[in-house]
Amino acid sequence: MKSARRHAQRGATLIIALIMLVALAMLSAWAFNGSQMNMRVVGNSQARQEVVGAAQAAIELTISSQMFATDPVAVAASAIPVDVDGDAQSDYQVQLSPPPSCYRVRVLKVNELDPGNAGDRECLGSSGSPNPGIETTGSAPPTGDSLCADSEWNVRAVVTDPRSNANAAVNQGVAIRSLTTDTANACP
């Protein structure tokens, strides 16, 4: 009888060891799949951040251009090459779509300007009063308008990464201060 029990125990030990081995194999496979999924998530997040960065870099290049406010259609005519990794080779081609557009002109009031700021001093004249800062009686009340206006623009950059299919469209609002007469010509 003891001999039969020993054989039964040996069989049970083998079965328990096999069950533990299968459980460890399943746990290993689950951990591997989980790490693979995390790697995909991190890779997709990195690709998304790169295309957003490329779109933002293209917008910065665009608004720094001398032609931005004078000929926005020409600025948007060709794709903007962007190098995000610093290897002197273009990684992305960013398209401005639609071309930058001026959607509003706002004449600045004299009380919005800072006389201590050199950029604001040229705007401090008033188009409503022949003598800025001196009130006149018997004439129409001054409007308080300065000689400058802010033209407000929308710049939209679109980029797609052909390797990861990540894409982004970034909109940026831009205000450009210039003389009111120049703003009226640049922003119909």
Residue, then its C-alpha position, 0 to 999 in steps of 0.5 A: m500500500k505504501s508503494a502505491r501511495r508513493h507512486a500516486q504522490r509522484g504523479a501528483t507532484l508531476i502534475i502540480a509542477l506542470i501546472m506551475l510551469v504552464a502558469l509561469a509561461m502564461l505570466s511571461a507571455w502576458a508580461f511580454n505582450g504588455s511591454q510590447m503594447n507599452m512600447r507601441v503607445v510610447g512610439n505613437s506618442q513620440a511620433r505625435q509629438e514630433v509632428v506637432g513640433a514640426a507644425q509649430a516650427a513651420i509656423e514660427l518660420t512663417i511668422s518670422s518671414q518678411m513676406f508673411a503679412t504682405d504676400p501670405v499666398a506666396v508663403a503658403a505656396s510650397a511646403i516648408p521643410v522641417d528638421v526635428d532631429g538636427d541632422a541637417q536633413s528634412d524630416y517633415q514637409v509641412q503645408l500651410s493650409p489654408p494660406p495665412s489669413c487676416y481676419r480682423v483689424r483692431v485700431l489701438k487706443v492711445n491709453e493701451l500704449d506704453p510710452g516707455n516702450a520704444g515700439d509703442r512711441e511711434c504709435l502715440g500720435s492720435s488720428g482724432s486730435p491734431n494735438p495729441g494730449i491737448e484737449t480742444t473745445g468746440s470740436a468733435p470729441p477725439t476718438g482716442d485712436s492711436l496711429c497703429a493697429d493690430s492685424e490679427w491672423n490665423v496660421r494653420a500648419v498641417v503635417t503627416d509623418p509617412r512612416s507612422n501615419a501620425n498627423a497634426a494640424v496646428n492653428q496659431g493666432v498672430a497679431i501684427r502691429s503696424l501703422t493703421t494705413d499699412t494694416a488696411n492695405a495688408c488686411p482687406 
